[in-house]
Amino acid sequence: MNKNESRIFDHNIVLIGFMGTGKTTVSEYLSTMFAMKIAEMDRMIEEREQMSIPDIFAVYGEEYFRNLETELLIELQGERNTVISCGGGAPMRERNVEEMKKNGRVVLLTASPEAVYERLKDADDRPVLNGRKNVEGIAALMEERRGKYEAAADIVIETDQKSVLEICEELVQRLTEMDE
């Protein structure tokens, strides 16, 4: 198989969604299946700043962090055959959505507040969940973000009760249909 045949899409795949909806898991699976590179934005920002995201928020504030996201989204437009996994808050900024669209197809992963809570209840690295790490708090924040998420998305995939294989098969099928 030559290099061109292994590339499934001519564009990058940009994964967005609330924390705990499966962005990291799906990007790792797509990377393995289709030899795609992964750009895990939060991890890249932490490495560059040599600080955790909670620390960046605490020291420099959210605006500073969102600016880093915007710069990284612009930089990633030079990449090909890449799954870009965005932090949960990235689509809240209009400019970030514009830059995501230039990168490729934007795929929104969704999950119920209950599923998100189950996946995140033991995590302590989610500064936006401080004081609302319960189903009600998660549901309220998800609802706050829903409009912007949906406006940014080319396709939406529900992840509850699906294996990563099922999610990725649906994603590939729907993106392929878009390109036809």
C-alpha positions as semicolon CSV with decimal commas, in nm:
position;residue;x (nm);y (nm);z (nm)
1;M;0,000;0,000;0,000
2;N;0,158;0,330;-0,100
3;K;0,135;0,638;0,118
4;N;-0,157;0,795;-0,074
5;E;-0,378;0,487;-0,038
6;S;-0,338;0,476;0,340
7;R;-0,466;0,832;0,377
8;I;-0,839;0,810;0,427
9;F;-0,919;1,184;0,408
10;D;-0,767;1,480;0,228
11;H;-0,827;1,691;0,537
12;N;-0,759;1,678;0,908
13;I;-1,024;1,563;1,152
14;V;-1,092;1,811;1,432
15;L;-1,256;1,652;1,736
16;I;-1,455;1,876;1,969
17;G;-1,685;1,805;2,259
18;F;-1,726;1,831;2,630
19;M;-1,457;1,677;2,848
20;G;-1,514;1,305;2,891
21;T;-1,694;1,250;2,559
22;G;-1,409;1,039;2,419
23;K;-1,193;1,276;2,214
24;T;-0,862;1,128;2,330
25;T;-0,980;0,767;2,296
26;V;-1,123;0,828;1,947
27;S;-0,814;1,016;1,827
28;E;-0,586;0,734;1,946
29;Y;-0,802;0,476;1,768
30;L;-0,814;0,675;1,441
31;S;-0,439;0,722;1,460
32;T;-0,386;0,348;1,492
33;M;-0,640;0,253;1,223
34;F;-0,540;0,507;0,957
35;A;-0,181;0,597;1,048
36;M;-0,290;0,951;1,129
37;K;-0,086;1,183;1,346
38;I;-0,244;1,308;1,669
39;A;-0,239;1,667;1,787
40;E;-0,375;1,657;2,142
41;M;-0,402;2,032;2,193
42;D;-0,417;2,042;2,574
43;R;-0,110;1,818;2,601
44;M;0,082;2,025;2,343
45;I;0,003;2,347;2,529
46;E;0,109;2,194;2,863
47;E;0,441;2,082;2,711
48;R;0,511;2,420;2,554
49;E;0,419;2,617;2,865
50;Q;0,578;2,355;3,093
51;M;0,272;2,387;3,317
52;S;-0,048;2,193;3,370
53;I;-0,369;2,347;3,236
54;P;-0,506;2,408;3,589
55;D;-0,181;2,596;3,662
56;I;-0,203;2,799;3,338
57;F;-0,560;2,898;3,434
58;A;-0,454;2,986;3,790
59;V;-0,144;3,185;3,694
60;Y;-0,237;3,350;3,363
61;G;-0,615;3,313;3,340
62;E;-0,850;3,161;3,086
63;E;-0,805;3,434;2,823
64;Y;-0,431;3,360;2,802
65;F;-0,504;2,989;2,762
66;R;-0,764;3,052;2,487
67;N;-0,507;3,264;2,302
68;L;-0,265;2,970;2,313
69;E;-0,540;2,748;2,165
70;T;-0,602;2,993;1,880
71;E;-0,230;3,016;1,796
72;L;-0,199;2,636;1,798
73;L;-0,505;2,590;1,573
74;I;-0,348;2,830;1,320
75;E;-0,017;2,645;1,339
76;L;-0,184;2,306;1,287
77;Q;-0,329;2,418;0,953
78;G;0,007;2,322;0,805
79;E;-0,048;1,959;0,906
80;R;-0,207;1,685;0,696
81;N;-0,352;1,347;0,791
82;T;-0,386;1,458;1,151
83;V;-0,651;1,411;1,418
84;I;-0,670;1,733;1,616
85;S;-0,821;1,677;1,959
86;C;-0,939;2,011;2,099
87;G;-0,984;2,099;2,463
88;G;-1,347;2,111;2,576
89;G;-1,364;2,490;2,585
90;A;-1,192;2,559;2,251
91;P;-1,517;2,603;2,048
92;M;-1,644;2,867;2,293
93;R;-1,432;3,124;2,111
94;E;-1,558;3,223;1,766
95;R;-1,205;3,271;1,633
96;N;-1,110;2,916;1,734
97;V;-1,404;2,778;1,538
98;E;-1,294;2,973;1,228
99;E;-0,945;2,824;1,260
100;M;-1,085;2,472;1,320
101;K;-1,284;2,495;0,996
102;K;-0,965;2,583;0,807
103;N;-0,802;2,272;0,954
104;G;-1,055;2,017;0,833
105;R;-1,383;1,854;0,925
106;V;-1,513;1,932;1,272
107;V;-1,663;1,632;1,452
108;L;-1,859;1,687;1,772
109;L;-1,863;1,393;2,014
110;T;-2,150;1,402;2,262
111;A;-2,241;1,203;2,573
112;S;-2,502;1,228;2,846
113;P;-2,411;1,422;3,163
114;E;-2,435;1,089;3,351
115;A;-2,181;0,922;3,120
116;V;-1,946;1,222;3,145
117;Y;-1,973;1,219;3,524
118;E;-1,889;0,846;3,535
119;R;-1,583;0,901;3,315
120;L;-1,457;1,208;3,505
121;K;-1,558;1,156;3,867
122;D;-1,204;1,055;3,969
123;A;-1,018;1,318;3,761
124;D;-0,870;1,615;3,943
125;D;-0,726;1,800;3,642
126;R;-1,045;1,969;3,514
127;P;-1,045;2,329;3,641
128;V;-1,381;2,415;3,483
129;L;-1,550;2,143;3,689
130;N;-1,436;2,289;4,020
131;G;-1,740;2,312;4,245
132;R;-1,970;2,137;3,998
133;K;-1,837;1,785;3,966
134;N;-2,179;1,624;3,977
135;V;-2,437;1,531;3,714
136;E;-2,631;1,856;3,764
137;G;-2,320;2,075;3,738
138;I;-2,197;1,890;3,431
139;A;-2,543;1,906;3,268
140;A;-2,561;2,283;3,326
141;L;-2,216;2,346;3,176
142;M;-2,290;2,114;2,881
143;E;-2,611;2,304;2,812
144;E;-2,422;2,635;2,832
145;R;-2,182;2,512;2,562
146;R;-2,423;2,313;2,344
147;G;-2,517;2,589;2,100
148;K;-2,156;2,679;2,021
149;Y;-2,055;2,313;1,991
150;E;-2,336;2,238;1,750
151;A;-2,272;2,554;1,546
152;A;-1,905;2,452;1,504
153;A;-1,970;2,090;1,408
154;D;-1,984;1,942;1,059
155;I;-2,116;1,618;1,209
156;V;-2,232;1,512;1,556
157;I;-2,173;1,164;1,698
158;E;-2,335;1,041;2,019
159;T;-2,088;0,822;2,215
160;D;-2,309;0,676;2,491
161;Q;-2,339;0,297;2,480
162;K;-2,100;0,267;2,182
163;S;-1,758;0,108;2,161
164;V;-1,469;0,314;2,023
165;L;-1,486;0,093;1,711
166;E;-1,854;0,179;1,657
167;I;-1,787;0,549;1,710
168;C;-1,497;0,549;1,463
169;E;-1,689;0,348;1,201
170;E;-1,976;0,598;1,221
171;L;-1,733;0,890;1,203
172;V;-1,555;0,754;0,895
173;Q;-1,880;0,664;0,720
174;R;-2,035;1,006;0,780
175;L;-1,723;1,199;0,679
176;T;-1,691;0,986;0,364
177;E;-2,055;1,066;0,276
178;M;-1,980;1,439;0,322
179;D;-1,691;1,417;0,076
180;E;-1,886;1,237;-0,195
